[in-house]
């Protein structure tokens, strides 16, 4: 009788712990979803450290949950961005060729390349784009852009309604081929180094294609779901996606992404840049450090 | 979702965004519903059925981007925008190859 009551008490306590942990994970995931959807990134930069350091989740489980949650960020936020026409679907499809074929190449040549060199190389590339972004940190929209020949032929120009400026923004796109090449290599690097490709996509559209920053983050957001899907399927097949961890993470990120997208369309470009630059610099330093340390 | 009063009259280019938005919203809603039910079941102590419902939700989410590329390709083909239909095909092939390659590595 007493033993049974004790047992029941223990169950209740265990249930309470599960409930609190789930709610805590959920809260972190919502934050990651908001940040990720505003910046056009996957949010792994928040989820992986939170799960491993605060909740003691094994690295593989954390990375797997984070990879699936990239799809949640992308899918949840894209609905609002598509309605506002912030997403440039043509640019997205063009660049997705680069990332997806690049990721495939990366998977094929993994093991033949020196990871340390790649870390330093791509870390330096990010640091450079962080520097470029810092130079134009107060610029709301890019100055007049002359489209290149490929951009004109592919009809990549876009327009969206900016809720903050209260006007329609029409823009041209340039650097079409160089951006595809950068996407190819960053797609390969993402596969080889296990880093999100969102952090390369935004600077590529912002600085090479000279798109408005909001259109760049929204289009990056649209693309990252497709970039993450092959990895996510593989993690699933390996059994690394643990439903009890990934479930609350993914649901939280989905909710956060829907909220973040509604917030983003009302934010100033300079505000979004100010959030983006520190993350860019942090990732650059981390990558170079990993490359040097080996 | 958002009022569309400030948008210009729909053109061929705009139609694709609305179709994809509807598709992605459907995917999010199905996934969110299954995940919420699964997490609820987990908290209520249904340890056998909860992981299965959550897994179903995650798989629904996983299918969404693949469907997105497929549907985009079909819309481009319908509009006789053959270049972009081809781009979608390239992405789909790369995705499938990536998944198969990954499986092979898992053994």
Interface residues (C-beta under 8 A of the other chain):
Chain A: X11 X15 X18 X19 X22 X68 X71 X72 X74 X75 X76 X78 X79 X80 X82 X83 X84 X85 X87 X89 X90 X93 X94 X96 X97 X100 X101 X103 X104 X107 X108 X154 X155 X161 X168 X225 X226 X228 X229 X230 X231 X232 X233 X234 X236 X237 X238 X241 X243 X244 X246 X247 X248 X250 X251 X254 X255 X258
Chain B: X1 X2 X4 X6 X7 X13 X14 X16 X17 X18 X20 X21 X24 X25 X27 X28 X31 X32 X35 X36 X38 X39 X42 X43 X45 X50 X51 X52 X54 X55 X57 X58 X59 X61 X62 X64 X65 X66 X68 X69 X72 X76 X83 X84 X87 X88 X90 X91 X94 X95 X97 X98 X99 X101 X102 X103 X105 X106
